[in-house]
Amino acid sequence: MTRKYYKWFSPSLYRHMELLVFGHAGASVLFFPTRTARFYDYENWKIVEALRDKIEQGELQLFCVDSVDIESFYAPIQPSEKIARHLQYEHYILQEVLPLIMFRPKFTSLTAAGCSLGGYHAMNIAFRYPEYFNKVVSMSARFDLTLSAQTFPDLFNGYIDEKIYYNMPSMYMPNLTDVTLLEKIRKMSISMVVGKEDPFYENNLHLSAVLTSKDIPHALYVWDDEAHRPYHWRKMVRLYL
């Protein structure tokens, strides 16, 4: 299994960013890390190893990106500053990471994927920019970061503005009427995976109902128990990526 490490200074984020690429060919997977995790954690948690056969056979190529969640959503700063930093991160993904992926000689298709907060990142960017993605897979994700659920607090402390609204899929998808954008979203393969005891279970049900109301084909897979750990994600990636 080929493994390549990349690091460069990001003009979008004004700091160095790192990522790991596993594989040589196949469907490209933009893999977002979990809450405050790093680009190497999926490797450390054996989630990459769970996909070894698919990677070595040229079926999948993983791009495990870093996040700036500790500088945005989980930073001790004002809500408006949190979403501003997140939008800089989005710009980094769109303008710096996607060209690295899509301009490769063997590029065929692009999947956005992630676990926990990574699942939020995957779903949000795929819904906002569906022209880039063929598939999106969220595992154990929350799609509205203003919701409180058990040990997961409202990350904006009750504050909502237009920028926050347009980055919370549970908020903007019910009111989405742009025909062109909806048609692009309908062409994607969309999978949501969540445990029935997961704190975000109800949020997944809500978004699934919204997608159904918009005639957006998708699959909601409900697992037993909480299923919000690397042990479960190792099994999920084999089934849904």
N, C-alpha and C positions, 0 to 999 in steps of 0.2 A: 504494500500500500504506500503510494507516494505521499510525502508530507512536505509542504513548503511553508516557510515562515516569511511574512511580509511586514515591513515597518516603514512608515514615511511620515513626514510632517504634514498634517492636514491644514490647508488654508481655511477650510470650513470651520474647524474647531480650535485653531490656533494652538495645537499641541500635537505630539506624535501619537499615532494610532497603529495598532498591531492587529494582525489576523493570521489564521492558519488555514491552509488549503489541503484537503485530503482527496486524493484521487486524480486521475488523468483524463477522464472522459465521462460522458453520460449527462443526465439531467443535473443542472447546477442548483444547489440548495444554498440560499442565503440564510444562515443559521444564527439567529439572535440568542444571546445568552440570557440566563434567568436573572432575577432581581439582584442587582449589584454584583453579578458574577463577571467572570473574565472570559476572554476568547479561548483560553485553554481548558476551561472547566469541563466541557463536553468530552474532551479527550481524557481528562483525569477521572471522570465519572464512568468511563468505559462505554459511553453512548456512541462514540465514534467506532469503537471496537465492535459494538453490536451490529454495525453496518459494514464490517470489513469485507464480507463476501460480495456485496453489491458494489462497493467501492473498487475492489480489485478486479471485478468483472467489467468495469467500465459502465455500470448502470447509473451510478451517482457520483457527483463531485461536490464535496462539502466546503463551503466558505464560512468558517467560524469567525464571526466578527466580534470585536470588543464593543462595549457600551460606555456611555457616559452617565448612566443612571445616578451615580453618586454625586454628579455635578448638576443634575437636572431634577428628576422626580424625587430623589431621596436627599437632596441637598438642603441645608438649613438657610434657604433664601426665600424671597417672596414668590408667590405663585406665578406671577407674570414673568419673573426671571427663570423659573423652572421650565415653563413652556417655551420660552425664547431659546434656552440652551438645547432643549429637545429638538427644536426646529433647525438649529445648526447641525445637530446630529443627523437629522433627516437629509439635510443638504449634503453632508459627508457621504451618506449611503448612496444617494442618487448621483452625485457628481464625481465621486472618487471610487467607490466600491463597485457600483454597477458597471462602469466602463471596464474595470479589471476583469469582471466576470464575462460580460457580453461580447467583448472584443477578442476573446480567446478563439483560436482556430477551430476548436471542436465544440463550440457553444451550440446547444440545441434548444434548451428551454430553461425557464427559471422558476424555482419554487421559493416562496418565503415561508420560513418555519421557525418555531421557537417554543420553549417551555416556560410556563409561568409568565413573568413579565416579558420574556422573549416572545411568547405567543401573542401578547398585545402588540408588540412592535411589528410582528409579521402580519397580523390581520390589518392593522391600521395602515401600514404602508401599501399593502396589496389593494385595499379598498380605495385609498387616495390616488394610487397610480397603477390601476389595473392593466394599463397598456404594456407594462414591463413584465407582468407575471402570468404564468400559465397555471399555477397552483399555489395554494396557501394551506398550511397545516398549523393549527394552534393546539397546544397541549397544556391543560391545566391553567388556562389564561383568564384574565379579567379584562373586559373590554370597555370599562368605565373606571378610570383611576380616581374618580371622585366618590366612588362607592366605598363604604366601610364594610368589612366582612371579617369577623373574628379578629385575628391578629394583624389583619391588613387594613391600615387606616386610609381615610380619604387623604390622598397625597397633595391636595390643594386647599385643605382646611376650610372647606365651604365656599371657596372662591371659584367663580366660573366667568370666563370672558369668551369672546369669539374664537380666539386661537385655541383655547382649551376645548371648547365645544367641537370644533372641526378636527380634533384629534382624539375624540372618544367615540369609537364606532357605535356604541350603544346609544349615543346621543344623536349623531348626525344621520345614521342609516335610516331610522324611521321616517325622517323628513326628506330623504333624498329623492328628487324628482327628475334630475337631469337624465334624459333618455339615453344619450350617448354614453354617459358614465355607467348607467345601469346595464346597458347591453354589454359593455366591456367586462363588468363584474360577473355577469351571467355566463360568460365564456370560460371563466376560471373554474378549476376544480377546487372546491372549498371543503375542508374537513376541520371539525372542532372535536376535540377529545377531552373529556373531563370525568372525574370520579363523582359518583352520586353523593358523596359526603364532602366533596371539595367545597371550600368557602365560596368559590365562584360558580358553583353548579347552577344556581338560579340565573345568574347573569348570562351563562351560556344558553340556557333555555330561552331567555328573553331575546337574545340576538338571533337564535335559530327561528323563533316565531316571526321576527322582523324580516328575516331573509325569505321565509315562506310567503309572507304577505307581499313581498316585492317580486315574487316569482323568480327568485334566485336559487338555482339548484345548489344543494349542499348536503353534507352528511354530518350528523351529530352522533358521536360514539360515546356512550355512557359506560364507565367502568365501575366495578364494585369498589366500595370503600372510598378513601380520599384520593388515592392514586396520584399523589402530588410529590413524588420523590424520584431521584435518578433511577431507582430500581424499576419503577413503572415506566419511566421514559425510555429506558433501554428496550423495553418490549414494544412500546408505542411506535418508535421510529421504524422498527422492522415492519410493522403493519401498515403504516400510513404514509411514509415518505417514498 
